[in-house]
Amino acid sequence: MNRRNAVTPFGWEIKQKLVEKRMDQKTFCTTYHIPTTRLSNLIHGTRRATRYRKQVSELLGIEE
């Protein structure tokens, strides 16, 4: 059985902002040239991905 990592508070903010923009994760990643795996890492907190964290924060207007 697969165990999924819980979504972090920062991940919930990302998801909320994407809903507000009416954009799914894949479209967001394709539009802004962010690897889908890195966005997933940010949402679930499995990897720091500092470079992309800053970029996503700026694009979505999220405080770090």
Gaussian input, Z-matrix of N, CA and C with variables (Angstrom, degrees):
# hf/3-21g

backbone

0 1
 N
 C     1     B1
 C     2     B2     1     A1
 N     3     B3     2     A2     1     D1
 C     4     B4     3     A3     2     D2
 C     5     B5     4     A4     3     D3
 N     6     B6     5     A5     4     D4
 C     7     B7     6     A6     5     D5
 C     8     B8     7     A7     6     D6
 N     9     B9     8     A8     7     D7
 C    10    B10     9     A9     8     D8
 C    11    B11    10    A10     9     D9
 N    12    B12    11    A11    10    D10
 C    13    B13    12    A12    11    D11
 C    14    B14    13    A13    12    D12
 N    15    B15    14    A14    13    D13
 C    16    B16    15    A15    14    D14
 C    17    B17    16    A16    15    D15
 N    18    B18    17    A17    16    D16
 C    19    B19    18    A18    17    D17
 C    20    B20    19    A19    18    D18
 N    21    B21    20    A20    19    D19
 C    22    B22    21    A21    20    D20
 C    23    B23    22    A22    21    D21
 N    24    B24    23    A23    22    D22
 C    25    B25    24    A24    23    D23
 C    26    B26    25    A25    24    D24
 N    27    B27    26    A26    25    D25
 C    28    B28    27    A27    26    D26
 C    29    B29    28    A28    27    D27
 N    30    B30    29    A29    28    D28
 C    31    B31    30    A30    29    D29
 C    32    B32    31    A31    30    D30
 N    33    B33    32    A32    31    D31
 C    34    B34    33    A33    32    D32
 C    35    B35    34    A34    33    D33
 N    36    B36    35    A35    34    D34
 C    37    B37    36    A36    35    D35
 C    38    B38    37    A37    36    D36
 N    39    B39    38    A38    37    D37
 C    40    B40    39    A39    38    D38
 C    41    B41    40    A40    39    D39
 N    42    B42    41    A41    40    D40
 C    43    B43    42    A42    41    D41
 C    44    B44    43    A43    42    D42
 N    45    B45    44    A44    43    D43
 C    46    B46    45    A45    44    D44
 C    47    B47    46    A46    45    D45
 N    48    B48    47    A47    46    D46
 C    49    B49    48    A48    47    D47
 C    50    B50    49    A49    48    D48
 N    51    B51    50    A50    49    D49
 C    52    B52    51    A51    50    D50
 C    53    B53    52    A52    51    D51
 N    54    B54    53    A53    52    D52
 C    55    B55    54    A54    53    D53
 C    56    B56    55    A55    54    D54
 N    57    B57    56    A56    55    D55
 C    58    B58    57    A57    56    D56
 C    59    B59    58    A58    57    D57
 N    60    B60    59    A59    58    D58
 C    61    B61    60    A60    59    D59
 C    62    B62    61    A61    60    D60
 N    63    B63    62    A62    61    D61
 C    64    B64    63    A63    62    D62
 C    65    B65    64    A64    63    D63
 N    66    B66    65    A65    64    D64
 C    67    B67    66    A66    65    D65
 C    68    B68    67    A67    66    D66
 N    69    B69    68    A68    67    D67
 C    70    B70    69    A69    68    D68
 C    71    B71    70    A70    69    D69
 N    72    B72    71    A71    70    D70
 C    73    B73    72    A72    71    D71
 C    74    B74    73    A73    72    D72
 N    75    B75    74    A74    73    D73
 C    76    B76    75    A75    74    D74
 C    77    B77    76    A76    75    D75
 N    78    B78    77    A77    76    D76
 C    79    B79    78    A78    77    D77
 C    80    B80    79    A79    78    D78
 N    81    B81    80    A80    79    D79
 C    82    B82    81    A81    80    D80
 C    83    B83    82    A82    81    D81
 N    84    B84    83    A83    82    D82
 C    85    B85    84    A84    83    D83
 C    86    B86    85    A85    84    D84
 N    87    B87    86    A86    85    D85
 C    88    B88    87    A87    86    D86
 C    89    B89    88    A88    87    D87
 N    90    B90    89    A89    88    D88
 C    91    B91    90    A90    89    D89
 C    92    B92    91    A91    90    D90
 N    93    B93    92    A92    91    D91
 C    94    B94    93    A93    92    D92
 C    95    B95    94    A94    93    D93
 N    96    B96    95    A95    94    D94
 C    97    B97    96    A96    95    D95
 C    98    B98    97    A97    96    D96
 N    99    B99    98    A98    97    D97
 C   100   B100    99    A99    98    D98
 C   101   B101   100   A100    99    D99
 N   102   B102   101   A101   100   D100
 C   103   B103   102   A102   101   D101
 C   104   B104   103   A103   102   D102
 N   105   B105   104   A104   103   D103
 C   106   B106   105   A105   104   D104
 C   107   B107   106   A106   105   D105
 N   108   B108   107   A107   106   D106
 C   109   B109   108   A108   107   D107
 C   110   B110   109   A109   108   D108
 N   111   B111   110   A110   109   D109
 C   112   B112   111   A111   110   D110
 C   113   B113   112   A112   111   D111
 N   114   B114   113   A113   112   D112
 C   115   B115   114   A114   113   D113
 C   116   B116   115   A115   114   D114
 N   117   B117   116   A116   115   D115
 C   118   B118   117   A117   116   D116
 C   119   B119   118   A118   117   D117
 N   120   B120   119   A119   118   D118
 C   121   B121   120   A120   119   D119
 C   122   B122   121   A121   120   D120
 N   123   B123   122   A122   121   D121
 C   124   B124   123   A123   122   D122
 C   125   B125   124   A124   123   D123
 N   126   B126   125   A125   124   D124
 C   127   B127   126   A126   125   D125
 C   128   B128   127   A127   126   D126
 N   129   B129   128   A128   127   D127
 C   130   B130   129   A129   128   D128
 C   131   B131   130   A130   129   D129
 N   132   B132   131   A131   130   D130
 C   133   B133   132   A132   131   D131
 C   134   B134   133   A133   132   D132
 N   135   B135   134   A134   133   D133
 C   136   B136   135   A135   134   D134
 C   137   B137   136   A136   135   D135
 N   138   B138   137   A137   136   D136
 C   139   B139   138   A138   137   D137
 C   140   B140   139   A139   138   D138
 N   141   B141   140   A140   139   D139
 C   142   B142   141   A141   140   D140
 C   143   B143   142   A142   141   D141
 N   144   B144   143   A143   142   D142
 C   145   B145   144   A144   143   D143
 C   146   B146   145   A145   144   D144
 N   147   B147   146   A146   145   D145
 C   148   B148   147   A147   146   D146
 C   149   B149   148   A148   147   D147
 N   150   B150   149   A149   148   D148
 C   151   B151   150   A150   149   D149
 C   152   B152   151   A151   150   D150
 N   153   B153   152   A152   151   D151
 C   154   B154   153   A153   152   D152
 C   155   B155   154   A154   153   D153
 N   156   B156   155   A155   154   D154
 C   157   B157   156   A156   155   D155
 C   158   B158   157   A157   156   D156
 N   159   B159   158   A158   157   D157
 C   160   B160   159   A159   158   D158
 C   161   B161   160   A160   159   D159
 N   162   B162   161   A161   160   D160
 C   163   B163   162   A162   161   D161
 C   164   B164   163   A163   162   D162
 N   165   B165   164   A164   163   D163
 C   166   B166   165   A165   164   D164
 C   167   B167   166   A166   165   D165
 N   168   B168   167   A167   166   D166
 C   169   B169   168   A168   167   D167
 C   170   B170   169   A169   168   D168
 N   171   B171   170   A170   169   D169
 C   172   B172   171   A171   170   D170
 C   173   B173   172   A172   171   D171
 N   174   B174   173   A173   172   D172
 C   175   B175   174   A174   173   D173
 C   176   B176   175   A175   174   D174
 N   177   B177   176   A176   175   D175
 C   178   B178   177   A177   176   D176
 C   179   B179   178   A178   177   D177
 N   180   B180   179   A179   178   D178
 C   181   B181   180   A180   179   D179
 C   182   B182   181   A181   180   D180
 N   183   B183   182   A182   181   D181
 C   184   B184   183   A183   182   D182
 C   185   B185   184   A184   183   D183
 N   186   B186   185   A185   184   D184
 C   187   B187   186   A186   185   D185
 C   188   B188   187   A187   186   D186
 N   189   B189   188   A188   187   D187
 C   190   B190   189   A189   188   D188
 C   191   B191   190   A190   189   D189

   B1=1.4473
   B2=1.5309
   B3=1.3029
   B4=1.4628
   B5=1.5189
   B6=1.3153
   B7=1.4627
   B8=1.5163
   B9=1.2811
   B10=1.4579
   B11=1.5232
   B12=1.3140
   B13=1.4622
   B14=1.5195
   B15=1.3103
   B16=1.4582
   B17=1.5280
   B18=1.3119
   B19=1.4574
   B20=1.5245
   B21=1.3232
   B22=1.4658
   B23=1.5273
   B24=1.3333
   B25=1.4727
   B26=1.5407
   B27=1.3367
   B28=1.4704
   B29=1.5314
   B30=1.3206
   B31=1.4606
   B32=1.5147
   B33=1.3436
   B34=1.4702
   B35=1.5248
   B36=1.3193
   B37=1.4694
   B38=1.5221
   B39=1.3315
   B40=1.4661
   B41=1.5200
   B42=1.3275
   B43=1.4659
   B44=1.5322
   B45=1.3252
   B46=1.4646
   B47=1.5262
   B48=1.3217
   B49=1.4691
   B50=1.5266
   B51=1.3274
   B52=1.4573
   B53=1.5266
   B54=1.3289
   B55=1.4684
   B56=1.5269
   B57=1.3249
   B58=1.4668
   B59=1.5266
   B60=1.3349
   B61=1.4630
   B62=1.5247
   B63=1.3477
   B64=1.4674
   B65=1.5293
   B66=1.3094
   B67=1.4576
   B68=1.5291
   B69=1.3203
   B70=1.4604
   B71=1.5278
   B72=1.3247
   B73=1.4596
   B74=1.5220
   B75=1.3144
   B76=1.4578
   B77=1.5303
   B78=1.3240
   B79=1.4685
   B80=1.5224
   B81=1.3349
   B82=1.4601
   B83=1.5270
   B84=1.3285
   B85=1.4654
   B86=1.5273
   B87=1.3123
   B88=1.4636
   B89=1.5225
   B90=1.3172
   B91=1.4602
   B92=1.5224
   B93=1.3350
   B94=1.4681
   B95=1.5321
   B96=1.3305
   B97=1.4669
   B98=1.5321
   B99=1.3247
   B100=1.4571
   B101=1.5261
   B102=1.3257
   B103=1.4737
   B104=1.5280
   B105=1.3182
   B106=1.4729
   B107=1.5251
   B108=1.3155
   B109=1.4636
   B110=1.5234
   B111=1.3129
   B112=1.4753
   B113=1.5233
   B114=1.3226
   B115=1.4641
   B116=1.5251
   B117=1.3135
   B118=1.4598
   B119=1.5245
   B120=1.3299
   B121=1.4698
   B122=1.5242
   B123=1.3203
   B124=1.4613
   B125=1.5271
   B126=1.3111
   B127=1.4585
   B128=1.5299
   B129=1.3251
   B130=1.4619
   B131=1.5236
   B132=1.3271
   B133=1.4610
   B134=1.5150
   B135=1.3254
   B136=1.4570
   B137=1.5219
   B138=1.3070
   B139=1.4605
   B140=1.5262
   B141=1.3129
   B142=1.4625
   B143=1.5201
   B144=1.3118
   B145=1.4669
   B146=1.5275
   B147=1.3158
   B148=1.4591
   B149=1.5252
   B150=1.3119
   B151=1.4740
   B152=1.5306
   B153=1.3144
   B154=1.4581
   B155=1.5228
   B156=1.3276
   B157=1.4650
   B158=1.5266
   B159=1.3155
   B160=1.4630
   B161=1.5315
   B162=1.3239
   B163=1.4578
   B164=1.5284
   B165=1.3226
   B166=1.4689
   B167=1.5262
   B168=1.3303
   B169=1.4650
   B170=1.5182
   B171=1.3235
   B172=1.4569
   B173=1.5356
   B174=1.3247
   B175=1.4596
   B176=1.5237
   B177=1.3402
   B178=1.4517
   B179=1.5320
   B180=1.3296
   B181=1.4579
   B182=1.5204
   B183=1.3288
   B184=1.4636
   B185=1.5189
   B186=1.3415
   B187=1.4595
   B188=1.5197
   B189=1.3193
   B190=1.4783
   B191=1.5088
   A1=109.36
   A2=116.39
   A3=121.23
   A4=110.46
   A5=115.61
   A6=120.37
   A7=107.30
   A8=115.66
   A9=120.20
   A10=109.85
   A11=114.90
   A12=119.66
   A13=108.55
   A14=115.26
   A15=120.83
   A16=109.82
   A17=115.63
   A18=121.36
   A19=108.41
   A20=116.25
   A21=121.75
   A22=109.89
   A23=117.30
   A24=119.35
   A25=111.63
   A26=116.44
   A27=120.16
   A28=109.54
   A29=116.07
   A30=121.05
   A31=112.00
   A32=116.85
   A33=120.02
   A34=110.81
   A35=116.61
   A36=119.79
   A37=110.67
   A38=116.66
   A39=120.88
   A40=109.38
   A41=116.32
   A42=120.72
   A43=111.31
   A44=116.62
   A45=121.02
   A46=111.29
   A47=116.85
   A48=120.79
   A49=111.48
   A50=116.78
   A51=119.45
   A52=110.99
   A53=116.88
   A54=120.37
   A55=109.67
   A56=117.03
   A57=121.05
   A58=111.20
   A59=116.48
   A60=121.08
   A61=112.09
   A62=115.82
   A63=122.02
   A64=111.14
   A65=113.82
   A66=120.84
   A67=108.25
   A68=116.63
   A69=118.55
   A70=109.52
   A71=115.32
   A72=120.27
   A73=112.15
   A74=116.61
   A75=120.52
   A76=110.98
   A77=116.93
   A78=121.01
   A79=110.62
   A80=116.29
   A81=121.27
   A82=110.51
   A83=115.88
   A84=120.56
   A85=111.68
   A86=116.51
   A87=120.58
   A88=110.74
   A89=116.81
   A90=122.22
   A91=112.13
   A92=116.50
   A93=120.68
   A94=113.58
   A95=116.80
   A96=122.47
   A97=112.47
   A98=115.06
   A99=122.03
   A100=107.22
   A101=118.31
   A102=118.96
   A103=110.73
   A104=116.81
   A105=120.61
   A106=111.52
   A107=116.52
   A108=119.21
   A109=111.43
   A110=116.84
   A111=119.80
   A112=110.91
   A113=117.52
   A114=119.76
   A115=109.28
   A116=116.69
   A117=120.83
   A118=110.47
   A119=116.96
   A120=120.98
   A121=110.99
   A122=117.05
   A123=121.03
   A124=111.33
   A125=116.60
   A126=120.79
   A127=111.23
   A128=116.17
   A129=120.28
   A130=114.02
   A131=117.35
   A132=120.79
   A133=114.26
   A134=117.69
   A135=120.40
   A136=113.17
   A137=116.38
   A138=121.10
   A139=107.56
   A140=116.85
   A141=119.86
   A142=113.26
   A143=117.49
   A144=122.96
   A145=110.46
   A146=115.83
   A147=122.83
   A148=113.01
   A149=116.93
   A150=120.73
   A151=111.06
   A152=115.70
   A153=119.68
   A154=112.09
   A155=117.02
   A156=120.26
   A157=109.94
   A158=115.51
   A159=119.91
   A160=110.27
   A161=116.98
   A162=121.55
   A163=111.12
   A164=116.90
   A165=121.35
   A166=110.15
   A167=116.83
   A168=121.11
   A169=111.25
   A170=116.41
   A171=120.79
   A172=111.72
   A173=116.76
   A174=120.31
   A175=112.77
   A176=116.42
   A177=120.15
   A178=113.19
   A179=116.66
   A180=120.07
   A181=112.64
   A182=116.72
   A183=122.39
   A184=108.39
   A185=115.76
   A186=120.57
   A187=108.89
   A188=116.56
   A189=119.79
   A190=110.86
   D1=133.93
   D2=179.37
   D3=-78.18
   D4=138.19
   D5=174.77
   D6=-109.58
   D7=123.77
   D8=179.45
   D9=-92.54
   D10=146.39
   D11=175.89
   D12=-78.04
   D13=144.50
   D14=179.21
   D15=-68.35
   D16=153.47
   D17=177.58
   D18=-80.92
   D19=132.80
   D20=-179.80
   D21=-79.23
   D22=165.40
   D23=175.85
   D24=-58.05
   D25=-38.35
   D26=177.33
   D27=-64.95
   D28=-37.91
   D29=177.84
   D30=-63.18
   D31=-40.03
   D32=177.62
   D33=-64.79
   D34=-36.77
   D35=177.22
   D36=-64.05
   D37=-42.24
   D38=177.54
   D39=-59.40
   D40=-49.34
   D41=-178.76
   D42=-60.32
   D43=-42.17
   D44=179.99
   D45=-63.18
   D46=-44.87
   D47=179.73
   D48=-64.84
   D49=-37.34
   D50=178.25
   D51=-66.30
   D52=-37.68
   D53=176.77
   D54=-64.32
   D55=-43.63
   D56=178.93
   D57=-60.07
   D58=-36.16
   D59=179.11
   D60=-84.77
   D61=-3.41
   D62=-178.17
   D63=55.35
   D64=50.39
   D65=-177.26
   D66=-133.99
   D67=137.59
   D68=175.89
   D69=-88.23
   D70=169.39
   D71=-175.30
   D72=-61.97
   D73=-41.80
   D74=-177.11
   D75=-64.79
   D76=-43.81
   D77=178.94
   D78=-63.45
   D79=-43.32
   D80=178.58
   D81=-58.47
   D82=-47.39
   D83=-178.68
   D84=-64.36
   D85=-41.63
   D86=179.74
   D87=-65.76
   D88=-43.50
   D89=-178.18
   D90=-62.47
   D91=-42.21
   D92=-173.81
   D93=-106.33
   D94=13.64
   D95=175.35
   D96=55.57
   D97=48.83
   D98=176.39
   D99=-112.75
   D100=128.38
   D101=178.08
   D102=-59.94
   D103=135.06
   D104=-178.68
   D105=-59.81
   D106=-32.51
   D107=179.31
   D108=-66.49
   D109=-35.23
   D110=179.74
   D111=-69.57
   D112=-39.43
   D113=177.58
   D114=-63.62
   D115=-41.40
   D116=177.11
   D117=-62.09
   D118=-41.26
   D119=177.10
   D120=-59.58
   D121=-40.86
   D122=179.27
   D123=-67.18
   D124=-40.78
   D125=-178.14
   D126=-66.68
   D127=-39.31
   D128=-176.15
   D129=-99.03
   D130=-5.65
   D131=177.83
   D132=70.27
   D133=24.96
   D134=-177.92
   D135=-84.17
   D136=-12.67
   D137=-179.90
   D138=-156.03
   D139=147.35
   D140=-178.07
   D141=-64.92
   D142=-50.01
   D143=-179.24
   D144=47.49
   D145=52.06
   D146=-173.18
   D147=-53.63
   D148=-44.81
   D149=-178.91
   D150=-59.46
   D151=-46.56
   D152=-178.27
   D153=-75.80
   D154=-29.38
   D155=177.20
   D156=-60.11
   D157=-44.71
   D158=179.85
   D159=-65.17
   D160=-43.55
   D161=-179.33
   D162=-63.17
   D163=-46.55
   D164=179.80
   D165=-63.41
   D166=-41.99
   D167=178.83
   D168=-58.57
   D169=-45.30
   D170=-179.52
   D171=-67.63
   D172=-42.39
   D173=-178.24
   D174=-66.34
   D175=-35.99
   D176=-176.32
   D177=-99.36
   D178=-6.23
   D179=179.47
   D180=71.73
   D181=42.36
   D182=-179.17
   D183=-106.33
   D184=136.20
   D185=174.78
   D186=-75.88
   D187=138.54
   D188=179.74
   D189=-83.48

